Amino acid sequence: MKRNDKGRKRDTDDIEFIEIDLDEGFTNSSYEYFANKKELIDEEDYEEEDEEDSGDDDSSAREADSPEGDSAQKESAEKEPVNVSESEEAEEDPSAGDFEDNDEKKARKRAHRRKKRGKSARKAAAVSLISFLVLLGGGYLGGVYYFEDHLFFHTTINGMDFSSKSVGDVEEYMHSQVRDYTLTIEESDGETQQVSGSSIALEYVPGDELKKLVEGQNKFLWVKSLWEKTEIEAPIGVTYNEEALARELDKLPCLQKENQVKSVNAHPEFKDTEFVIIPEVVGTRIDREVFDEAVSAAISGFSDTLKLEETECYIKPKYLKDSEKVVAAKNKMNSYLGANVTYDFNPYTEVVDASVISQWVKVNKKMKVTFNKDAVKKYIASLAEKYDTINKTREFTTANGNNVSVVPGTYGWEMDQETEYEKLLSDIKKEKTVTREPAYFSKAAVHETMDMGNTYAEVDLSAQHMWLFQNGKVTLESDVVTGNPNIGNRETPSGVYSILELQRNATLVGEKDPKTGKPEYRTPVAFWMRVTWSGIGFHDATWQPYFGGSLYLTNGSHGCINMPYDKAEALFGLLEIGMPVVIHY
């Protein structure tokens, strides 16, 4: 058995090895494809290897089994006697050489087959890759050619699907649909109204709009349309009678004023403990100009539905919940809630806090924070009604123990409401916490029914007597002569008054006599204690023959309260400006 080492070497040298990185630039699917091909090639090579191995074995077997070989061996054995030891050596050495040659031969065969299989697999992969790229390129170029006059995949025009359609396909569809066309107008509350194409003489007029849309596509990017949607809003090419459309729209219920609701601005509103923003409300009042344009665009685009809520047809509120002015107004209103004004009506109090202020503060149309003036003034008026006494009849217990009703005079609590309105708003705006009296025109002694307290002067016109009470005790009393009720306006007026002026050595001047143009009298007195600004008061009257009784009915004063000199002098020393004076019958 001979080795063809020389021939084997030449075969190895003739092999050209090509290295290809199967992973470079291939997708997973491509790699799997070539891997499968490689397995098929490996199987074929293994079959060849088996055939070659079996051929060598058969040749050896045939050589060993041939008759000639047997006879030759016999002859050799007969002619040459062999030494036992040499014979054993001869048997061992050739056999060992043959085994070594066989192993080396098989190893070389296996190496050669591996290289051959690698070369075949790489060639197959390269061929498959080229085939795949050729097919892929051909498909892409086919798409470029196709979309020269067709719309891309996933293309809608005015909401209608025209994927992969040609201009002719779209125009044919438009022709078939225009006769039955109806525009449905959907309101925000879900109500719908229709305008039919037949009522406005709608017709489809082919133009170049569709062609321009197709030409406007970048056909080299057609692959992107496999996953990207294209939504086109464009006029299709229809005509209609505009006057007929206007008449149809005038009939729509959504355009009738009685069916429209005005939008409401977002605005601050008091909830629980603070002002919060109430979101805007979009009403159903329609901007007719915008509405007409939207309808015209829908019909021109051959749209079947117009949703008013998705257009600018509704007149929206000016201020939305996140508008800067709304937020600023809310914050300012909440800051006013921090004010706290406590009115002192000793022994009573009235508090203006957040619960009260929240009812007054508001925003105007320009989102400017203001106050409800009427509400604030009404509140102040309610305080005056509750605590003012100047114009109220009082139930009075006289020095003699009688209970009488005393008509109002000029004494009592009288709030200056206008001044207090300004002061209160100022306190709130400055976020003050304060306890104070309200502004007054006049004050009384206490906030009780008998607001004169327990220090006052009392004049009983029926008894023609007066008393001075200090801290509830009589410290002076005297008979008096009051005004003559039988002559003109000389009667001493009833009511509750106060001491307005204290003057020594005054001259009392009467009203002018219309006949002479001179004062009716000029009377000097030592002690003048004014009760009213109209000229009523206490004073000494040394010209009166006596005091008390019924003298006032015949020889009464012009309205003043006449007193003996000594009593007048004593009273003058006890009175104070503002001390109450109660005059009654």
Secondary structure as a PSIPRED ss2 file (coil, helix, strand):
# PSIPRED VFORMAT (PSIPRED V4.0)

   1 M C   1.000  0.000  0.000
   2 K C   1.000  0.000  0.000
   3 R C   1.000  0.000  0.000
   4 N C   1.000  0.000  0.000
   5 D H   0.000  1.000  0.000
   6 K H   0.000  1.000  0.000
   7 G H   0.000  1.000  0.000
   8 R H   0.000  1.000  0.000
   9 K H   0.000  1.000  0.000
  10 R H   0.000  1.000  0.000
  11 D H   0.000  1.000  0.000
  12 T H   0.000  1.000  0.000
  13 D H   0.000  1.000  0.000
  14 D C   1.000  0.000  0.000
  15 I C   1.000  0.000  0.000
  16 E C   1.000  0.000  0.000
  17 F C   1.000  0.000  0.000
  18 I C   1.000  0.000  0.000
  19 E C   1.000  0.000  0.000
  20 I C   1.000  0.000  0.000
  21 D C   1.000  0.000  0.000
  22 L C   1.000  0.000  0.000
  23 D C   1.000  0.000  0.000
  24 E C   1.000  0.000  0.000
  25 G C   1.000  0.000  0.000
  26 F C   1.000  0.000  0.000
  27 T C   1.000  0.000  0.000
  28 N H   0.000  1.000  0.000
  29 S H   0.000  1.000  0.000
  30 S H   0.000  1.000  0.000
  31 Y H   0.000  1.000  0.000
  32 E H   0.000  1.000  0.000
  33 Y H   0.000  1.000  0.000
  34 F H   0.000  1.000  0.000
  35 A H   0.000  1.000  0.000
  36 N H   0.000  1.000  0.000
  37 K H   0.000  1.000  0.000
  38 K H   0.000  1.000  0.000
  39 E H   0.000  1.000  0.000
  40 L H   0.000  1.000  0.000
  41 I H   0.000  1.000  0.000
  42 D H   0.000  1.000  0.000
  43 E H   0.000  1.000  0.000
  44 E H   0.000  1.000  0.000
  45 D H   0.000  1.000  0.000
  46 Y H   0.000  1.000  0.000
  47 E H   0.000  1.000  0.000
  48 E H   0.000  1.000  0.000
  49 E H   0.000  1.000  0.000
  50 D H   0.000  1.000  0.000
  51 E H   0.000  1.000  0.000
  52 E H   0.000  1.000  0.000
  53 D H   0.000  1.000  0.000
  54 S H   0.000  1.000  0.000
  55 G H   0.000  1.000  0.000
  56 D H   0.000  1.000  0.000
  57 D H   0.000  1.000  0.000
  58 D H   0.000  1.000  0.000
  59 S H   0.000  1.000  0.000
  60 S H   0.000  1.000  0.000
  61 A H   0.000  1.000  0.000
  62 R H   0.000  1.000  0.000
  63 E H   0.000  1.000  0.000
  64 A H   0.000  1.000  0.000
  65 D H   0.000  1.000  0.000
  66 S C   1.000  0.000  0.000
  67 P H   0.000  1.000  0.000
  68 E H   0.000  1.000  0.000
  69 G H   0.000  1.000  0.000
  70 D H   0.000  1.000  0.000
  71 S H   0.000  1.000  0.000
  72 A H   0.000  1.000  0.000
  73 Q H   0.000  1.000  0.000
  74 K H   0.000  1.000  0.000
  75 E H   0.000  1.000  0.000
  76 S H   0.000  1.000  0.000
  77 A H   0.000  1.000  0.000
  78 E H   0.000  1.000  0.000
  79 K H   0.000  1.000  0.000
  80 E C   1.000  0.000  0.000
  81 P C   1.000  0.000  0.000
  82 V C   1.000  0.000  0.000
  83 N C   1.000  0.000  0.000
  84 V H   0.000  1.000  0.000
  85 S H   0.000  1.000  0.000
  86 E H   0.000  1.000  0.000
  87 S H   0.000  1.000  0.000
  88 E H   0.000  1.000  0.000
  89 E H   0.000  1.000  0.000
  90 A H   0.000  1.000  0.000
  91 E H   0.000  1.000  0.000
  92 E H   0.000  1.000  0.000
  93 D H   0.000  1.000  0.000
  94 P H   0.000  1.000  0.000
  95 S H   0.000  1.000  0.000
  96 A H   0.000  1.000  0.000
  97 G H   0.000  1.000  0.000
  98 D H   0.000  1.000  0.000
  99 F H   0.000  1.000  0.000
 100 E H   0.000  1.000  0.000
 101 D H   0.000  1.000  0.000
 102 N H   0.000  1.000  0.000
 103 D H   0.000  1.000  0.000
 104 E H   0.000  1.000  0.000
 105 K H   0.000  1.000  0.000
 106 K H   0.000  1.000  0.000
 107 A H   0.000  1.000  0.000
 108 R H   0.000  1.000  0.000
 109 K H   0.000  1.000  0.000
 110 R H   0.000  1.000  0.000
 111 A H   0.000  1.000  0.000
 112 H H   0.000  1.000  0.000
 113 R H   0.000  1.000  0.000
 114 R H   0.000  1.000  0.000
 115 K H   0.000  1.000  0.000
 116 K H   0.000  1.000  0.000
 117 R H   0.000  1.000  0.000
 118 G H   0.000  1.000  0.000
 119 K H   0.000  1.000  0.000
 120 S H   0.000  1.000  0.000
 121 A H   0.000  1.000  0.000
 122 R H   0.000  1.000  0.000
 123 K H   0.000  1.000  0.000
 124 A H   0.000  1.000  0.000
 125 A H   0.000  1.000  0.000
 126 A H   0.000  1.000  0.000
 127 V H   0.000  1.000  0.000
 128 S H   0.000  1.000  0.000
 129 L H   0.000  1.000  0.000
 130 I H   0.000  1.000  0.000
 131 S H   0.000  1.000  0.000
 132 F H   0.000  1.000  0.000
 133 L H   0.000  1.000  0.000
 134 V H   0.000  1.000  0.000
 135 L H   0.000  1.000  0.000
 136 L H   0.000  1.000  0.000
 137 G H   0.000  1.000  0.000
 138 G H   0.000  1.000  0.000
 139 G H   0.000  1.000  0.000
 140 Y H   0.000  1.000  0.000
 141 L H   0.000  1.000  0.000
 142 G H   0.000  1.000  0.000
 143 G H   0.000  1.000  0.000
 144 V H   0.000  1.000  0.000
 145 Y H   0.000  1.000  0.000
 146 Y H   0.000  1.000  0.000
 147 F C   1.000  0.000  0.000
 148 E C   1.000  0.000  0.000
 149 D C   1.000  0.000  0.000
 150 H E   0.000  0.000  1.000
 151 L C   1.000  0.000  0.000
 152 F C   1.000  0.000  0.000
 153 F C   1.000  0.000  0.000
 154 H C   1.000  0.000  0.000
 155 T E   0.000  0.000  1.000
 156 T E   0.000  0.000  1.000
 157 I E   0.000  0.000  1.000
 158 N C   1.000  0.000  0.000
 159 G C   1.000  0.000  0.000
 160 M E   0.000  0.000  1.000
 161 D E   0.000  0.000  1.000
 162 F C   1.000  0.000  0.000
 163 S C   1.000  0.000  0.000
 164 S C   1.000  0.000  0.000
 165 K C   1.000  0.000  0.000
 166 S E   0.000  0.000  1.000
 167 V H   0.000  1.000  0.000
 168 G H   0.000  1.000  0.000
 169 D H   0.000  1.000  0.000
 170 V H   0.000  1.000  0.000
 171 E H   0.000  1.000  0.000
 172 E H   0.000  1.000  0.000
 173 Y H   0.000  1.000  0.000
 174 M H   0.000  1.000  0.000
 175 H H   0.000  1.000  0.000
 176 S H   0.000  1.000  0.000
 177 Q H   0.000  1.000  0.000
 178 V H   0.000  1.000  0.000
 179 R C   1.000  0.000  0.000
 180 D C   1.000  0.000  0.000
 181 Y C   1.000  0.000  0.000
 182 T E   0.000  0.000  1.000
 183 L E   0.000  0.000  1.000
 184 T E   0.000  0.000  1.000
 185 I E   0.000  0.000  1.000
 186 E E   0.000  0.000  1.000
 187 E C   1.000  0.000  0.000
 188 S C   1.000  0.000  0.000
 189 D C   1.000  0.000  0.000
 190 G C   1.000  0.000  0.000
 191 E C   1.000  0.000  0.000
 192 T E   0.000  0.000  1.000
 193 Q E   0.000  0.000  1.000
 194 Q E   0.000  0.000  1.000
 195 V E   0.000  0.000  1.000
 196 S E   0.000  0.000  1.000
 197 G C   1.000  0.000  0.000
 198 S H   0.000  1.000  0.000
 199 S H   0.000  1.000  0.000
 200 I H   0.000  1.000  0.000
 201 A C   1.000  0.000  0.000
 202 L C   1.000  0.000  0.000
 203 E E   0.000  0.000  1.000
 204 Y E   0.000  0.000  1.000
 205 V C   1.000  0.000  0.000
 206 P C   1.000  0.000  0.000
 207 G C   1.000  0.000  0.000
 208 D C   1.000  0.000  0.000
 209 E H   0.000  1.000  0.000
 210 L H   0.000  1.000  0.000
 211 K H   0.000  1.000  0.000
 212 K H   0.000  1.000  0.000
 213 L H   0.000  1.000  0.000
 214 V H   0.000  1.000  0.000
 215 E H   0.000  1.000  0.000
 216 G C   1.000  0.000  0.000
 217 Q C   1.000  0.000  0.000
 218 N C   1.000  0.000  0.000
 219 K H   0.000  1.000  0.000
 220 F H   0.000  1.000  0.000
 221 L H   0.000  1.000  0.000
 222 W H   0.000  1.000  0.000
 223 V H   0.000  1.000  0.000
 224 K H   0.000  1.000  0.000
 225 S H   0.000  1.000  0.000
 226 L H   0.000  1.000  0.000
 227 W C   1.000  0.000  0.000
 228 E C   1.000  0.000  0.000
 229 K C   1.000  0.000  0.000
 230 T E   0.000  0.000  1.000
 231 E E   0.000  0.000  1.000
 232 I E   0.000  0.000  1.000
 233 E C   1.000  0.000  0.000
 234 A C   1.000  0.000  0.000
 235 P C   1.000  0.000  0.000
 236 I C   1.000  0.000  0.000
 237 G C   1.000  0.000  0.000
 238 V E   0.000  0.000  1.000
 239 T E   0.000  0.000  1.000
 240 Y C   1.000  0.000  0.000
 241 N C   1.000  0.000  0.000
 242 E H   0.000  1.000  0.000
 243 E H   0.000  1.000  0.000
 244 A H   0.000  1.000  0.000
 245 L H   0.000  1.000  0.000
 246 A H   0.000  1.000  0.000
 247 R H   0.000  1.000  0.000
 248 E H   0.000  1.000  0.000
 249 L H   0.000  1.000  0.000
 250 D H   0.000  1.000  0.000
 251 K C   1.000  0.000  0.000
 252 L C   1.000  0.000  0.000
 253 P H   0.000  1.000  0.000
 254 C H   0.000  1.000  0.000
 255 L H   0.000  1.000  0.000
 256 Q C   1.000  0.000  0.000
 257 K H   0.000  1.000  0.000
 258 E H   0.000  1.000  0.000
 259 N H   0.000  1.000  0.000
 260 Q C   1.000  0.000  0.000
 261 V C   1.000  0.000  0.000
 262 K C   1.000  0.000  0.000
 263 S C   1.000  0.000  0.000
 264 V E   0.000  0.000  1.000
 265 N C   1.000  0.000  0.000
 266 A C   1.000  0.000  0.000
 267 H E   0.000  0.000  1.000
 268 P E   0.000  0.000  1.000
 269 E E   0.000  0.000  1.000
 270 F E   0.000  0.000  1.000
 271 K E   0.000  0.000  1.000
 272 D C   1.000  0.000  0.000
 273 T C   1.000  0.000  0.000
 274 E E   0.000  0.000  1.000
 275 F E   0.000  0.000  1.000
 276 V E   0.000  0.000  1.000
 277 I E   0.000  0.000  1.000
 278 I E   0.000  0.000  1.000
 279 P C   1.000  0.000  0.000
 280 E C   1.000  0.000  0.000
 281 V E   0.000  0.000  1.000
 282 V C   1.000  0.000  0.000
 283 G C   1.000  0.000  0.000
 284 T C   1.000  0.000  0.000
 285 R C   1.000  0.000  0.000
 286 I E   0.000  0.000  1.000
 287 D C   1.000  0.000  0.000
 288 R H   0.000  1.000  0.000
 289 E H   0.000  1.000  0.000
 290 V H   0.000  1.000  0.000
 291 F H   0.000  1.000  0.000
 292 D H   0.000  1.000  0.000
 293 E H   0.000  1.000  0.000
 294 A H   0.000  1.000  0.000
 295 V H   0.000  1.000  0.000
 296 S H   0.000  1.000  0.000
 297 A H   0.000  1.000  0.000
 298 A H   0.000  1.000  0.000
 299 I H   0.000  1.000  0.000
 300 S H   0.000  1.000  0.000
 301 G C   1.000  0.000  0.000
 302 F C   1.000  0.000  0.000
 303 S C   1.000  0.000  0.000
 304 D C   1.000  0.000  0.000
 305 T E   0.000  0.000  1.000
 306 L E   0.000  0.000  1.000
 307 K E   0.000  0.000  1.000
 308 L H   0.000  1.000  0.000
 309 E H   0.000  1.000  0.000
 310 E H   0.000  1.000  0.000
 311 T C   1.000  0.000  0.000
 312 E C   1.000  0.000  0.000
 313 C C   1.000  0.000  0.000
 314 Y E   0.000  0.000  1.000
 315 I C   1.000  0.000  0.000
 316 K C   1.000  0.000  0.000
 317 P C   1.000  0.000  0.000
 318 K C   1.000  0.000  0.000
 319 Y C   1.000  0.000  0.000
 320 L C   1.000  0.000  0.000
 321 K C   1.000  0.000  0.000
 322 D C   1.000  0.000  0.000
 323 S C   1.000  0.000  0.000
 324 E H   0.000  1.000  0.000
 325 K H   0.000  1.000  0.000
 326 V H   0.000  1.000  0.000
 327 V H   0.000  1.000  0.000
 328 A H   0.000  1.000  0.000
 329 A H   0.000  1.000  0.000
 330 K H   0.000  1.000  0.000
 331 N H   0.000  1.000  0.000
 332 K H   0.000  1.000  0.000
 333 M H   0.000  1.000  0.000
 334 N H   0.000  1.000  0.000
 335 S H   0.000  1.000  0.000
 336 Y H   0.000  1.000  0.000
 337 L C   1.000  0.000  0.000
 338 G C   1.000  0.000  0.000
 339 A C   1.000  0.000  0.000
 340 N E   0.000  0.000  1.000
 341 V E   0.000  0.000  1.000
 342 T E   0.000  0.000  1.000
 343 Y E   0.000  0.000  1.000
 344 D E   0.000  0.000  1.000
 345 F E   0.000  0.000  1.000
 346 N C   1.000  0.000  0.000
 347 P C   1.000  0.000  0.000
 348 Y E   0.000  0.000  1.000
 349 T E   0.000  0.000  1.000
 350 E E   0.000  0.000  1.000
 351 V E   0.000  0.000  1.000
 352 V E   0.000  0.000  1.000
 353 D C   1.000  0.000  0.000
 354 A H   0.000  1.000  0.000
 355 S H   0.000  1.000  0.000
 356 V H   0.000  1.000  0.000
 357 I H   0.000  1.000  0.000
 358 S C   1.000  0.000  0.000
 359 Q C   1.000  0.000  0.000
 360 W C   1.000  0.000  0.000
 361 V E   0.000  0.000  1.000
 362 K E   0.000  0.000  1.000
 363 V E   0.000  0.000  1.000
 364 N C   1.000  0.000  0.000
 365 K C   1.000  0.000  0.000
 366 K C   1.000  0.000  0.000
 367 M C   1.000  0.000  0.000
 368 K C   1.000  0.000  0.000
 369 V E   0.000  0.000  1.000
 370 T E   0.000  0.000  1.000
 371 F E   0.000  0.000  1.000
 372 N C   1.000  0.000  0.000
 373 K H   0.000  1.000  0.000
 374 D H   0.000  1.000  0.000
 375 A H   0.000  1.000  0.000
 376 V H   0.000  1.000  0.000
 377 K H   0.000  1.000  0.000
 378 K H   0.000  1.000  0.000
 379 Y H   0.000  1.000  0.000
 380 I H   0.000  1.000  0.000
 381 A H   0.000  1.000  0.000
 382 S H   0.000  1.000  0.000
 383 L H   0.000  1.000  0.000
 384 A H   0.000  1.000  0.000
 385 E H   0.000  1.000  0.000
 386 K H   0.000  1.000  0.000
 387 Y H   0.000  1.000  0.000
 388 D C   1.000  0.000  0.000
 389 T C   1.000  0.000  0.000
 390 I C   1.000  0.000  0.000
 391 N C   1.000  0.000  0.000
 392 K C   1.000  0.000  0.000
 393 T C   1.000  0.000  0.000
 394 R E   0.000  0.000  1.000
 395 E E   0.000  0.000  1.000
 396 F E   0.000  0.000  1.000
 397 T E   0.000  0.000  1.000
 398 T C   1.000  0.000  0.000
 399 A C   1.000  0.000  0.000
 400 N C   1.000  0.000  0.000
 401 G C   1.000  0.000  0.000
 402 N C   1.000  0.000  0.000
 403 N E   0.000  0.000  1.000
 404 V E   0.000  0.000  1.000
 405 S E   0.000  0.000  1.000
 406 V E   0.000  0.000  1.000
 407 V C   1.000  0.000  0.000
 408 P C   1.000  0.000  0.000
 409 G C   1.000  0.000  0.000
 410 T C   1.000  0.000  0.000
 411 Y C   1.000  0.000  0.000
 412 G C   1.000  0.000  0.000
 413 W C   1.000  0.000  0.000
 414 E E   0.000  0.000  1.000
 415 M E   0.000  0.000  1.000
 416 D C   1.000  0.000  0.000
 417 Q H   0.000  1.000  0.000
 418 E H   0.000  1.000  0.000
 419 T H   0.000  1.000  0.000
 420 E H   0.000  1.000  0.000
 421 Y H   0.000  1.000  0.000
 422 E H   0.000  1.000  0.000
 423 K H   0.000  1.000  0.000
 424 L H   0.000  1.000  0.000
 425 L H   0.000  1.000  0.000
 426 S H   0.000  1.000  0.000
 427 D H   0.000  1.000  0.000
 428 I H   0.000  1.000  0.000
 429 K H   0.000  1.000  0.000
 430 K C   1.000  0.000  0.000
 431 E C   1.000  0.000  0.000
 432 K C   1.000  0.000  0.000
 433 T E   0.000  0.000  1.000
 434 V E   0.000  0.000  1.000
 435 T E   0.000  0.000  1.000
 436 R E   0.000  0.000  1.000
 437 E C   1.000  0.000  0.000
 438 P C   1.000  0.000  0.000
 439 A C   1.000  0.000  0.000
 440 Y E   0.000  0.000  1.000
 441 F E   0.000  0.000  1.000
 442 S E   0.000  0.000  1.000
 443 K C   1.000  0.000  0.000
 444 A C   1.000  0.000  0.000
 445 A C   1.000  0.000  0.000
 446 V C   1.000  0.000  0.000
 447 H C   1.000  0.000  0.000
 448 E C   1.000  0.000  0.000
 449 T C   1.000  0.000  0.000
 450 M C   1.000  0.000  0.000
 451 D C   1.000  0.000  0.000
 452 M C   1.000  0.000  0.000
 453 G C   1.000  0.000  0.000
 454 N C   1.000  0.000  0.000
 455 T C   1.000  0.000  0.000
 456 Y E   0.000  0.000  1.000
 457 A E   0.000  0.000  1.000
 458 E E   0.000  0.000  1.000
 459 V E   0.000  0.000  1.000
 460 D E   0.000  0.000  1.000
 461 L C   1.000  0.000  0.000
 462 S C   1.000  0.000  0.000
 463 A C   1.000  0.000  0.000
 464 Q C   1.000  0.000  0.000
 465 H E   0.000  0.000  1.000
 466 M E   0.000  0.000  1.000
 467 W E   0.000  0.000  1.000
 468 L E   0.000  0.000  1.000
 469 F E   0.000  0.000  1.000
 470 Q E   0.000  0.000  1.000
 471 N C   1.000  0.000  0.000
 472 G C   1.000  0.000  0.000
 473 K E   0.000  0.000  1.000
 474 V E   0.000  0.000  1.000
 475 T E   0.000  0.000  1.000
 476 L E   0.000  0.000  1.000
 477 E E   0.000  0.000  1.000
 478 S E   0.000  0.000  1.000
 479 D E   0.000  0.000  1.000
 480 V C   1.000  0.000  0.000
 481 V E   0.000  0.000  1.000
 482 T C   1.000  0.000  0.000
 483 G E   0.000  0.000  1.000
 484 N C   1.000  0.000  0.000
 485 P C   1.000  0.000  0.000
 486 N C   1.000  0.000  0.000
 487 I C   1.000  0.000  0.000
 488 G C   1.000  0.000  0.000
 489 N C   1.000  0.000  0.000
 490 R C   1.000  0.000  0.000
 491 E C   1.000  0.000  0.000
 492 T C   1.000  0.000  0.000
 493 P C   1.000  0.000  0.000
 494 S C   1.000  0.000  0.000
 495 G E   0.000  0.000  1.000
 496 V E   0.000  0.000  1.000
 497 Y E   0.000  0.000  1.000
 498 S E   0.000  0.000  1.000
 499 I C   1.000  0.000  0.000
 500 L C   1.000  0.000  0.000
 501 E E   0.000  0.000  1.000
 502 L E   0.000  0.000  1.000
 503 Q E   0.000  0.000  1.000
 504 R E   0.000  0.000  1.000
 505 N E   0.000  0.000  1.000
 506 A E   0.000  0.000  1.000
 507 T E   0.000  0.000  1.000
 508 L E   0.000  0.000  1.000
 509 V E   0.000  0.000  1.000
 510 G C   1.000  0.000  0.000
 511 E C   1.000  0.000  0.000
 512 K E   0.000  0.000  1.000
 513 D C   1.000  0.000  0.000
 514 P C   1.000  0.000  0.000
 515 K C   1.000  0.000  0.000
 516 T C   1.000  0.000  0.000
 517 G C   1.000  0.000  0.000
 518 K C   1.000  0.000  0.000
 519 P E   0.000  0.000  1.000
 520 E C   1.000  0.000  0.000
 521 Y C   1.000  0.000  0.000
 522 R E   0.000  0.000  1.000
 523 T E   0.000  0.000  1.000
 524 P E   0.000  0.000  1.000
 525 V E   0.000  0.000  1.000
 526 A E   0.000  0.000  1.000
 527 F E   0.000  0.000  1.000
 528 W E   0.000  0.000  1.000
 529 M E   0.000  0.000  1.000
 530 R E   0.000  0.000  1.000
 531 V C   1.000  0.000  0.000
 532 T C   1.000  0.000  0.000
 533 W C   1.000  0.000  0.000
 534 S C   1.000  0.000  0.000
 535 G C   1.000  0.000  0.000
 536 I C   1.000  0.000  0.000
 537 G E   0.000  0.000  1.000
 538 F E   0.000  0.000  1.000
 539 H E   0.000  0.000  1.000
 540 D E   0.000  0.000  1.000
 541 A C   1.000  0.000  0.000
 542 T C   1.000  0.000  0.000
 543 W C   1.000  0.000  0.000
 544 Q C   1.000  0.000  0.000
 545 P C   1.000  0.000  0.000
 546 Y C   1.000  0.000  0.000
 547 F C   1.000  0.000  0.000
 548 G C   1.000  0.000  0.000
 549 G C   1.000  0.000  0.000
 550 S C   1.000  0.000  0.000
 551 L C   1.000  0.000  0.000
 552 Y H   0.000  1.000  0.000
 553 L H   0.000  1.000  0.000
 554 T H   0.000  1.000  0.000
 555 N H   0.000  1.000  0.000
 556 G C   1.000  0.000  0.000
 557 S E   0.000  0.000  1.000
 558 H C   1.000  0.000  0.000
 559 G C   1.000  0.000  0.000
 560 C C   1.000  0.000  0.000
 561 I E   0.000  0.000  1.000
 562 N E   0.000  0.000  1.000
 563 M E   0.000  0.000  1.000
 564 P C   1.000  0.000  0.000
 565 Y H   0.000  1.000  0.000
 566 D H   0.000  1.000  0.000
 567 K H   0.000  1.000  0.000
 568 A H   0.000  1.000  0.000
 569 E H   0.000  1.000  0.000
 570 A H   0.000  1.000  0.000
 571 L H   0.000  1.000  0.000
 572 F H   0.000  1.000  0.000
 573 G H   0.000  1.000  0.000
 574 L H   0.000  1.000  0.000
 575 L C   1.000  0.000  0.000
 576 E C   1.000  0.000  0.000
 577 I C   1.000  0.000  0.000
 578 G C   1.000  0.000  0.000
 579 M C   1.000  0.000  0.000
 580 P E   0.000  0.000  1.000
 581 V E   0.000  0.000  1.000
 582 V E   0.000  0.000  1.000
 583 I E   0.000  0.000  1.000
 584 H E   0.000  0.000  1.000
 585 Y C   1.000  0.000  0.000
